[in-house]
Every structure is written in C-alpha cells, then in structure tokens.
Amino acid sequence: MADAAVCAWDAKYTFHFWRPVTAIAFAEPELNWMSFIVTPPFPDYISGHSTFSGAAATVLALFYDTGDLPFTTGSDFLPGVYRSFPTCLDAAREAAVSRLYGGIHFRSANEDGLQAGISIGEWTGSHYLLPKGNRSR
C-alpha cells in the first residue's frame, strides 16, 4: 500500500492534471456543475483509490494463490446493504469506477491507476511473497 501511495502521489504531482469539476467549469461556467463526492484538494491523475485497490487485490490473489476469493461486505453508512464480489479484482474495478461515478476523476485516472496498482502488486508478489524458507530473489 505504501508503494501504491508513492506511485499515485508521484504521478499526481508530476502530471498536475485538473479534476472534472475544474475542467467542466472552464468549458461551461454557466453549468455550475459539482461532483457527487467532495473534490479532493490534489491533482486528478492517477486515482489513488484505484492504485491502492489494484495493488491490494493483486497481492491478495498472489498470497492465496488464486484469483477466486469471493466475499461479501457491508457498509456502516448503508445498514443492511451488502455487496458481493466473485474476486478481489472485481471489487478493485468497482472501487476504481466509483471515483468516475462520484465525479472526481476522469476515466483515464481510474484505469491507469488500477493498472499501476496491479503492476505494483505483481512486483510485490514476485519479490516478497516467496515460498517459506526461500528468501532468495
């Protein structure tokens, strides 16, 4: 997760890409468009949530040696409402696209963030999730 944070925030401050609320206001000031989620005070690209989600899903799949890790989760904000996912990667994809639906990221920030997270997870798995007793790299 720390590597995902470093990757995402390095990209944010390398690219300094504006968020949808700024882009839409620039293109059509009369719209007074606002996102559904409060817009964070840092650049759009890449999505941190997408990067974190991709990294976590990939490490879990590698740790358990299967991509098939179905689970169901709920929310304190929506008591009695549950979401079920066949894999961790499916949950990561939904977490990524939620930022688009919330209006705080462009699609490329989510898709590229998710892919960056998956790559970080794969690197982590190949360097740190070694068989017990095998510490060689």
PAZAPA-4460 file (N, C-alpha, C; in steps of 0.05 Angstrom, whole numbers, plus 32768, in hexadecimal, padded with zeros to 4 digits):
% residues 137
    n_x    n_y    n_z   ca_x   ca_y   ca_z    c_x    c_y    c_z   seq   type   mol
   8010   7FE8   8000   8000   8000   8000   8011   8019   8000     1      M     A
   8027   8018   800E   8039   8030   800E   8044   8035   7FF2     2      A     A
   804C   801F   7FE5   8056   8023   7FC9   8040   802E   7FB7     3      D     A
   8028   8025   7FBB   8012   8030   7FAB   800E   804E   7FB0     4      A     A
   8010   8056   7FC9   800E   8072   7FD0   8024   8083   7FC3     5      A     A
   803C   8079   7FC5   8053   8087   7FB9   804F   808A   7F9B     6      V     A
   8047   8074   7F8E   8042   8075   7F71   802C   8089   7F6A     7      C     A
   8015   8088   7F78   7FFF   8099   7F71   8006   80B6   7F75     8      A     A
   8012   80BC   7F8C   8017   80D9   7F92   802E   80E4   7F82     9      W     A
   8041   80D3   7F7B   8056   80DC   7F69   804A   80E3   7F4E    10      D     A
   8038   80D3   7F44   802A   80D8   7F2A   8019   80F2   7F2C    11      A     A
   800B   80F4   7F42   7FFA   810C   7F45   800A   8126   7F43    12      K     A
   8021   8126   7F50   8030   813F   7F50   8045   8140   7F39    13      Y     A
   8046   812B   7F29   8055   812D   7F10   8044   8138   7EFA    14      T     A
   802B   812E   7EF8   8019   8136   7EE2   8008   814E   7EE9    15      F     A
   8002   8153   7F02   7FF1   816A   7F0A   7FD8   816D   7EF9    16      H     A
   7FCA   8156   7EF5   7FB2   8156   7EE4   7F9A   8160   7EF3    17      F     A
   7F8A   8171   7EE6   7F73   817C   7EF4   7F5D   8168   7EF8    18      W     A
   7F4B   816E   7F0A   7F35   815C   7F10   7F1C   8164   7F00    19      R     A
   7F09   8151   7EFE   7EF1   8157   7EEE   7EE3   8171   7EF6    20      P     A
   7EE1   8177   7F0F   7ED3   8190   7F18   7EE0   81A9   7F0C    21      V     A
   7EFA   81A9   7F0A   7F09   81C0   7EFF   7F06   81C0   7EE1    22      T     A
   7F09   81A9   7ED4   7F07   81A8   7EB7   7EEB   81B0   7EAD    23      A     A
   7ED6   81A6   7EBB   7EBB   81AD   7EB3   7EB5   81CA   7EB7    24      I     A
   7EBE   81D5   7ECE   7EBA   81F2   7ED3   7EC8   8203   7EBE    25      A     A
   7EDF   81FA   7EB6   7EEE   8209   7EA1   7EDF   8208   7E86    26      F     A
   7ED4   81F1   7E7F   7EC7   81ED   7E65   7EAB   81FA   7E65    27      A     A
   7E9D   81F7   7E7A   7E81   8201   7E7C   7E7C   820D   7E97    28      E     A
   7E85   8226   7E9C   7E82   8232   7EB6   7E65   8235   7EC0    29      P     A
   7E52   8237   7EAD   7E36   823B   7EB5   7E29   8222   7EC1    30      E     A
   7E36   820B   7EBD   7E2A   81F2   7EC7   7E2A   81F0   7EE5    31      L     A
   7E3D   81FC   7EF3   7E3F   81FA   7F10   7E40   81DC   7F19    32      N     A
   7E4D   81CC   7F09   7E4F   81AF   7F0F   7E60   81A9   7F27    33      W     A
   7E57   8197   7F38   7E66   818E   7F4F   7E66   816F   7F4F    34      M     A
   7E7C   8164   7F59   7E7E   8147   7F5C   7E6C   813D   7F73    35      S     A
   7E66   8123   7F72   7E56   8117   7F87   7E67   8114   7FA1    36      F     A
   7E80   8110   7F9E   7E93   810D   7FB4   7EA3   8127   7FB6    37      I     A
   7EAA   8130   7FCE   7EBA   8148   7FD1   7ED4   8143   7FC2    38      V     A
   7EDB   8156   7FB1   7EF3   8154   7FA1   7F0C   8158   7FB2    39      T     A
   7F1E   8144   7FB2   7F37   8146   7FC2   7F49   815D   7FB8    40      P     A
   7F59   8168   7FCB   7F69   8180   7FC4   7F85   8179   7FB8    41      P     A
   7F86   8165   7FA7   7F9F   815E   7F9A   7F98   8154   7F7E    42      F     A
   7FAC   8152   7F6C   7FA6   814C   7F50   7F98   8131   7F4B    43      P     A
   7F8C   812F   7F34   7F7C   8118   7F2C   7F8C   80FF   7F26    44      D     A
   7FA1   8101   7F16   7FAD   80EA   7F09   7FC6   80E2   7F18    45      Y     A
   7FC7   80C9   7F21   7FB5   80B2   7F1F   7FA4   80B0   7F38    46      I     A
   7F8F   80A0   7F37   7F7E   809D   7F4E   7F8C   808C   7F63    47      S     A
   7F8D   8098   7F7B   7F99   8089   7F92   7F88   8071   7F99    48      G     A
   7F6E   8074   7F9B   7F5D   805D   7FA2   7F60   8046   7F8E    49      H     A
   7F62   804D   7F75   7F66   8038   7F60   7F81   802A   7F63    50      S     A
   7F96   803A   7F69   7FB1   802F   7F6C   7FB2   801D   7F85    51      T     A
   7FA7   8026   7F9B   7FA6   8016   7FB4   7F96   7FFC   7FAF    52      F     A
   7F7F   7FFF   7FA3   7F6E   7FE8   7F9E   7F7B   7FD3   7F8C    53      S     A
   7F88   7FDC   7F77   7F95   7FC9   7F65   7FAC   7FBA   7F73    54      G     A
   7FBC   7FC9   7F83   7FD2   7FBD   7F91   7FC8   7FA9   7FA5    55      A     A
   7FB5   7FB0   7FB5   7FAA   7F9E   7FCA   7F9E   7F85   7FBE    56      A     A
   7F8E   7F88   7FAA   7F81   7F71   7F9D   7F95   7F5E   7F92    57      A     A
   7FAA   7F68   7F85   7FBE   7F57   7F79   7FCF   7F49   7F8E    58      T     A
   7FD7   7F56   7FA4   7FE6   7F49   7FB9   7FD5   7F34   7FC6    59      V     A
   7FBC   7F39   7FCB   7FAA   7F25   7FD7   7FA8   7F0C   7FC5    60      L     A
   7FA4   7F10   7FAC   7FA2   7EFA   7F99   7FBC   7EEA   7F98    61      A     A
   7FD3   7EF7   7F99   7FEC   7EE9   7F98   7FF2   7EDB   7FB3    62      L     A
   7FEB   7EE8   7FC9   7FEF   7EDC   7FE3   7FDF   7EC2   7FE6    63      F     A
   7FC6   7EC3   7FDE   7FB5   7EAB   7FE1   7FB7   7E99   7FC8    64      Y     A
   7FC7   7EA0   7FB5   7FCD   7E90   7F9D   7FB3   7E8A   7F8D    65      D     A
   7FA1   7E9D   7F8E   7F88   7E9B   7F7D   7F7C   7EB6   7F7A    66      T     A
   7F71   7EBB   7F63   7F63   7ED4   7F5E   7F46   7ED1   7F67    67      G     A
   7F3D   7EB9   7F6D   7F22   7EB4   7F76   7F1F   7EB6   7F94    68      D     A
   7F1B   7ECE   7F9E   7F17   7ED3   7FBA   7EFC   7EE1   7FBE    69      L     A
   7EE6   7ED3   7FBB   7ECC   7EE0   7FBE   7EC8   7EEB   7FDA    70      P     A
   7EBC   7F02   7FDC   7EB5   7F0D   7FF7   7E9E   7F20   7FF5    71      F     A
   7E92   7F25   800C   7E7B   7F37   800E   7E82   7F4B   8024    72      T     A
   7E7B   7F64   801F   7E82   7F79   8033   7E6A   7F8C   8035    73      T     A
   7E69   7F99   804C   7E54   7FAC   8051   7E5F   7FC8   8057    74      G     A
   7E4E   7FDA   805F   7E57   7FF5   8064   7E49   8000   807D    75      S     A
   7E58   800F   808D   7E4C   801C   80A4   7E38   8032   809C    76      D     A
   7E3C   803D   8084   7E2B   8052   807A   7E11   8048   806D    77      F     A
   7E10   802E   8065   7DF8   8022   805A   7DF2   8008   8068    78      L     A
   7DE8   8009   8081   7DE3   7FF0   8090   7DD1   7FDE   8080    79      P     A
   7DD8   7FC4   8080   7DC8   7FB0   8073   7DCD   7FAE   8055    80      G     A
   7DDE   7FBF   804A   7DE4   7FBE   802D   7DFF   7FB0   802A    81      V     A
   7E01   7F9C   8019   7E19   7F8D   8016   7E21   7F8B   7FF8    82      Y     A
   7E3A   7F8A   7FF3   7E45   7F86   7FD8   7E55   7F6C   7FD8    83      R     A
   7E51   7F5C   7FC4   7E60   7F43   7FC1   7E71   7F45   7FA8    84      S     A
   7E89   7F3A   7FAA   7E9D   7F3A   7F95   7EA8   7F1E   7F91    85      F     A
   7EAA   7F15   7F78   7EB6   7EFB   7F73   7ED4   7EFA   7F77    86      P     A
   7EE1   7F12   7F73   7EFE   7F13   7F76   7F05   7F2E   7F82    87      T     A
   7F1D   7F30   7F8D   7F27   7F49   7F98   7F2B   7F5D   7F81    88      C     A
   7F33   7F54   7F6A   7F37   7F66   7F53   7F1D   7F72   7F4A    89      L     A
   7F07   7F63   7F4C   7EEC   7F6E   7F45   7EE6   7F85   7F59    90      D     A
   7EEC   7F82   7F72   7EE7   7F97   7F86   7EF9   7FAF   7F80    91      A     A
   7F12   7FAA   7F78   7F25   7FBF   7F71   7F1B   7FCF   7F59    92      A     A
   7F10   7FC1   7F45   7F05   7FCF   7F2D   7EEE   7FE1   7F35    93      R     A
   7EDD   7FD6   7F47   7EC6   7FE6   7F4F   7ECF   7FFE   7F60    94      E     A
   7EE2   7FFA   7F71   7EED   8011   7F80   7EF8   8026   7F6D    95      A     A
   7F06   801E   7F58   7F11   8030   7F45   7EFB   8040   7F37    96      A     A
   7EE8   8032   7F2C   7ED3   8040   7F1D   7EC1   8052   7F2F    97      V     A
   7EC0   804C   7F49   7EB0   805C   7F5B   7EBA   8079   7F5B    98      S     A
   7ED4   807D   7F56   7EDF   8098   7F56   7ED6   80A8   7F3D    99      R     A
   7ED1   8099   7F28   7EC6   80A6   7F10   7EA9   80AD   7F15   100      L     A
   7E99   809A   7F20   7E7D   80A0   7F26   7E7A   80B6   7F3A   101      Y     A
   7E8D   80B8   7F4D   7E8C   80CE   7F60   7E93   80E9   7F55   102      G     A
   7E9E   80E9   7F3D   7EA4   8102   7F2F   7EBF   810E   7F36   103      G     A
   7ED0   80FF   7F43   7EEA   810B   7F4C   7F02   8102   7F3B   104      I     A
   7EFE   80EF   7F29   7F14   80E7   7F18   7F0B   80E3   7EFB   105      H     A
   7F1D   80E7   7EE9   7F18   80DF   7ECD   7F1E   80C2   7ECA   106      F     A
   7F12   80B5   7EB6   7F15   8098   7EB3   7F32   808F   7EB1   107      R     A
   7F43   809E   7EA4   7F5F   8097   7EA1   7F6D   8096   7EBC   108      S     A
   7F66   80A7   7ECE   7F72   80A7   7EE9   7F6C   808D   7EF7   109      A     A
   7F53   8083   7EF4   7F4B   806B   7F01   7F58   8052   7EF4   110      N     A
   7F56   8051   7ED9   7F61   803A   7ECB   7F7F   8037   7ECE   111      E     A
   7F8D   804E   7ECB   7FAA   804D   7ECD   7FB3   8048   7EEA   112      D     A
   7FA3   8053   7EFD   7FA9   804E   7F1A   7FA6   8031   7F21   113      G     A
   7F90   8025   7F17   7F8B   8008   7F1C   7FA2   7FF7   7F11   114      L     A
   7FAA   7FFE   7EF8   7FC0   7FEE   7EEB   7FDA   7FF2   7EFA   115      Q     A
   7FDF   800B   7F03   7FF8   8010   7F13   7FF7   7FFF   7F2C   116      A     A
   7FE0   7FFE   7F39   7FDE   7FEF   7F52   7FE2   7FD1   7F4D   117      G     A
   7FD7   7FC7   7F37   7FDB   7FAB   7F30   7FF9   7FA5   7F2C   118      I     A
   8006   7FB7   7F1E   8023   7FB4   7F19   8033   7FB4   7F33   119      S     A
   802C   7FC6   7F45   8039   7FC7   7F5F   8034   7FAD   7F6E   120      I     A
   801C   7FA3   7F6E   8015   7F8A   7F7B   8025   7F73   7F6F   121      G     A
   8027   7F72   7F55   8037   7F5C   7F48   8054   7F5E   7F50   122      E     A
   805F   7F76   7F51   807B   7F79   7F59   807F   7F71   7F76   123      W     A
   806D   7F79   7F87   806E   7F71   7FA3   806D   7F53   7FA6   124      T     A
   805B   7F47   7F97   8058   7F29   7F99   8071   7F1B   7F90   125      G     A
   807E   7F25   7F7B   8096   7F17   7F71   80AE   7F1C   7F82   126      S     A
   80AE   7F31   7F92   80C5   7F37   7FA3   80C2   7F31   7FC0   127      H     A
   80A9   7F2F   7FCA   80A6   7F2B   7FE7   8094   7F14   7FEE   128      Y     A
   8083   7F0A   7FDC   8073   7EF3   7FE3   8080   7EDA   7FD9   129      L     A
   8096   7ED4   7FE5   80A6   7EBC   7FDD   809E   7EA4   7FEE   130      L     A
   80A3   7E8C   7FE4   809D   7E74   7FF4   80AB   7E75   800E   131      P     A
   809F   7E6A   8023   80AB   7E69   803D   80C6   7E5C   803C   132      K     A
   80DA   7E68   8048   80F5   7E5E   8048   8105   7E67   8030   133      G     A
   80F9   7E73   801C   8107   7E7D   8004   8108   7E9B   8005   134      N     A
   811E   7EA6   800E   8120   7EC3   8010   8132   7ECF   7FFA   135      R     A
   8139   7EBE   7FE6   8149   7EC8   7FD0   8138   7ED7   7FBC   136      S     A
   8144   7EEB   7FAF   8134   7EFA   7F9C   8141   7EF8   7F81   137      R     A
***
